[in-house]
Amino acid sequence: MHKEQSVVSLGGGHLLWDYDDAPGAGLGFASRTRFSRAFHLSAKRLLDVAVSLGALIVLAPLLLSVALMIRLESRGPVLFRQTRWGQGCKPIRVYKFRSMYVERCDPTGVAQTIKDDPRITRVGRVIRRTNIDELPQLLNVLKGEMSLVGPRCHAIGMLAAGIPYEDLVQDYHRRHLMKPGITGLAQMRGLRGPTDRPSKARARIACDLHYVDNFSIWMDLKIILGTIRSELTSGQGF
């Protein structure tokens, strides 16, 4: 019997993933027919392009206003670019509005933010709390490097409770079988903010792996609606 496989580049080697042997096989996305997977992935990409393009057009006045406020408050570029894990463990350059002072920025993203972080500007605090700083990632979605929904895009070498994610969670890189997302199942469930405890970090990755194993376009729509509802009621940021 033919087994469909996905090859994930991992450092100097490769992670070979057999869809037929994936956790949840027989129940979730991994066990569906090739036609069914193609349908859901095509629908996902169509949704990504339509929403990201429409949002960039509609939100253009807001984006320009935020860019102006960033430039007026502190010197440096409006956009912050950071190398993060993409699909298949391929490094991608992710865009965000700059929310920190240039001289205090951590370009690697390894050092997580803390409460009342002195690196963050006044404008930065507002746009981070409202997630406006994430909006430039719509460009990454439009380019096909990211999706609206997926495991959150982690910086390479990111730490959780001072421990590399790769050491904390054995199959951590399996989350990179899917494109990273602006939001995801973990964020919809309220697992946000600094990962200062190993248990909190593991819970996030568990959500990511559940999404990878059970993805469907219907799940994406549910997560998008759930994220909007969560932001309207709490607005605590990612």
N, C-alpha and C positions, 0 to 999 in steps of 0.2 A: 504493500500500500504506500502510495506517495505521501511523504510527510513535508508539510510546508515549513520552511525555516526562515528565521531572521538572523542576520549576522550583525552583531553590535561590536563596533570597534572599541577597544578598551586599552588605552595606553598604547603599548607596542604590540598587543595581541588582539584577539577577538573573542567575544562571547557569542557562542552559537546557541540560539534558542529555538527549540522545537515547539511550534504552536500546539502540536498534538499532545505534548507532554506537559503543557503549561498547567500550573495550579488552577483548579476550577474547570479543567477540561471536561466537556460534556454538559457544562452549565452556562459558561460565559462566552465572551467574545472569542477567546482562543479556539473554541470548539466549533465555531460556525463554519459553514461552507465558504469557499473562496469567493463565491458570488455575493453572499451575505456580507462578508467583511468588506468587499470592494464597495458595496452599496453604502454601508455606514461610513466608511472613510471618505467616499466621494461627497456624501451629504455633509459631512463634517467640514470638508474643505470649502464647499459652496457656502456654508453658513459663515465660515471664517472670513472669506473674501467679502461677502455681502455686508456683514456687520462691521468689519474693520474699515472698509472703504466708506460706508455710510456714516460711521461714527467720526471718522477723520474730517469729513466734509461738514457735518452738523456741528462738531465741536471746535472747528477751526477758530472762531472768535475767542473761545475759552483758552485754547492752546496758545494762541498768540499773546493773550493777556498774561498768562502765567509766565511765558518766556520773557516778556517785558519786565515783570516784577522780579524775576530771578536776576536779570541783568542789572536792574537798578539797585538791588540790595547788596550784591557782592560781585567781585570780579570773577571772571572765568566763563567757560562755555555754558550754554543753557542746558545742553544735553549731557548726560553722564553715560559713557559707554563702558560696558564691563563684559569680560569673557566668561561665559557660563556653559554648562552642559546642555547640548541640544540632543535631538533624536539620534539614537545610535551612538551616543557618547561623543558626537562630533561637536567641537567647540564652536559657539556662535557668539556674536557681539550683540548684546542686548541694550536697548535704548531706554533711558529713564530721564525724567527731568532732574537736574542736579538739585539736591536738597541739602548738601553739605558745603562748607567752606572748602575751596580748592586745596588749600594747604593741609587740610585735615582729612581729606578723602582717603579711603582705602580702596585703591583700584582693583584689588583682588576680591573684595567682598567677603573675605574670610572672617574679619572682625565684625561681629554682629553689633547692631545698635542696642543701646541700653536706655533705661528711663532717664529723661532729661539729658540726653546725649549732647555734650557741648560742641560736637562737630556739626550739628544740624542748625541751619539758619532759621530765622523767624518764618520766612516764606516756606521753607522746607518742612517745618512742623505742621503747617496747615495742609500742604499738598500730600504729605505722608499720611496724616490722619484721615484724609478724605480719599486717599488712593489716587489722587490726580497725578502724582508722580509716575504712576504706572502707565498712563495713557499713551506715551510714545511707543510702548511695546506693540501698539496696534500696527506700527510699521513693520515690526518683526512678523506679526501675523500675516499681513498682506504679502510679505516676501516669501511666506511659506516656511519660515524658520520656527515659528511658534504657532500655537492654536489658541482660540479663546479659552478652551478648557483642556486641562491636562495637569500632570504633576508640575508643581511650581518649579520655576527655572532656578536651579541652584548654582552658586558660584563654584568653580573648580577648587577643591580642597576645603570646602565649607565645613565648619565645625559645629557640633551640637553638644552643649555642655562640655566644651573643651576637647571633644573627641571627634576625629574625622568620621563622617557619615559612613564611609566604606568599612570602617572598623566597628562601628556601632550596629550596623544592620548588614547581615551577611550577603543578602541578595539586593543590596541597595541599587545597583546599576540596572536592575531589571525595570525600574521605573522609567528608564530612558528608551524603552522600546517605543514609547509614544512621544509625540512632540510635547515639549513643555507648554504649559498654559498660563495665561494671565490670572486665571482662577482655577480652582480644582475642588475635588471632593473634600479634602482636608480643610480648606478655607471655608467652604459652605458649612461644615460642621463646627466651625468656631475654633479650629486648631491654628491659631495665628500668633504673631508676635515672636519674640526671641525664644529660641529653643534652649532654655537654660537647664532643662532636666532631660536625662536620657529617655525616660518614659514618654515624655511629650514628643520628642523627636521620633521615637519608634512608632508612636500612634500616627504621626503624619505620614510616615513611609508606608504604614499598613494601609492607610487610605489610598495612597498613590498606587500601591500594588493591586488593591481591590479594583481600582478604576481601570488599570491596564488589563486585568483579567476579565472584566465585565463590561468594557466600553460598548456604548451604542449611541447613536445620535439622540435617542430619547433621554439617555442619561445626561448627555451634554446640555440639552435643553432644561432638564430638571436642575442641574447644577447652576446654570446661568440664572434661572429664576430664583433659586435658593440664595445665590450670592446677592442678587439685587435686594431681596427681602431682608437679608442679614445686614446689608449696608444701610438700608433705610431705618432699621430698628436699632442698630448698634453703632455702625460706622467707625469701628476701631482700627481699621486698616489691616493689611495682610501681614 
